């Protein structure tokens, strides 16, 4: 789509406002709204100025001026605004140099793709994310010096079976794809899918997930930048559709104790000259290039988690017993391995799936880190070892301890990133300055506050000591 195509789209749909969107370093969608009269060639050529000092982790106030440059390929209509509104994702530029801003996740994704091309390995990378989410009837939470707590309100919860609403309830861990009346969210997901279609996405399936009140909507895969945009669009559509019905949706990985958490399994492949480089005649019909790429993912898996599992809550999900992949191994069709090679029909669909990530952070950073790890694995012919074609959850302790594990906390993931980052800074894709800023924010704004606050369970355990 060209700028002229965007102008026509705006005219044909009686657009009154233009929303310029971008995601911050931590996965939160930001936007500025302009009257449609400002949609012109200059907007696409020169971009629009904004205050970067008010965005978390970005500019200091004395260097606050920044440019957001809309991408015409990303244009879509917003189905939630009362007044007809057209949306465009933006890249963030340094106004002094015109270069991509090193702390902008979408810009980092551009640089990762450019680096792939300079290596000669490939010219395209595709990602198929599967973000899971919860839909609740309500949520209450507070964290005060003298009190703390949360309450999840959902009619699907098995704990409501003794209430007047009673009836059909989904027991913990038994929510995968039941029909109504157990699945109370089918109609809501239908509407979410229809809104995604209005936004230009291609949904392929939706269903109830394993946990109570948990859902998934599968959408068509995309190239690196588009896939990152799609995660933002999906989260936007899911949250706003739920809100229209008086409900609340969250992509928080583990809001509920005792049931499964929400991940974002990511399918991926690298292509060159229209050919899927992951197709071959090796293990599970994969190429040696694909096996080396898996080697890179497994080698750097723990530092990838700084981006792919970027919240302290992510590590409530990555624990044994809840179907989350907590061991860095690969296998065909085996969902207990962190890297799964799915059964597919035809070489075009050959790919592998990294099952550790969730969508609590920036998808651009997750996909870029995965791509950089795959490039490193291919360049250096990293051998991932033999596949583990067993149920890893049921391995005896002496065998399990030989399998590398994922990080057990965000703090550990940050430590791994500090130790293992050279593969990210190759080609100046992730700069040292960006990594330092990211680490500083995560440590001070997320890790430290969670560590310092007492947990209600601690009162149960220790108040009487």
Protein Blocks (a to p, Z undefined) as FASTA:
>chain_A
ZZklmmmmmmmnopabdcdddddfkopacdddddfklgcfklmmnopaddfklpghiacf
klmbccddddfklgccdfkbfbacdddddddddfklopacfklmklmmmmmmmmmmmnom
amcdcddddddddddfbdcddddfkbccdddddfklmklmmmmnlmpdddehilgopacf
klmmlmmmmmmmmmmmmnopacfbdcddfbehiacdddddddfklmmmmmmmmmmmmmmm
mmmnopacdfbfblbghiacddddddddddeehiafkbccbehhiafklmmmmmmmmmmm
mmmmmmmmmcfklmmmmpghilpafbdcddehiakbfbdcdddedjklgccddfkbcckb
cfklmmmmmmmmmmmmmmnopaebjaddbdfklgcfklmmmpccddfbfklmmmmmmmmm
mlmmgghlagfklmmmmmmmmmmmmmmmmmmpccfklmmmmmmZZ
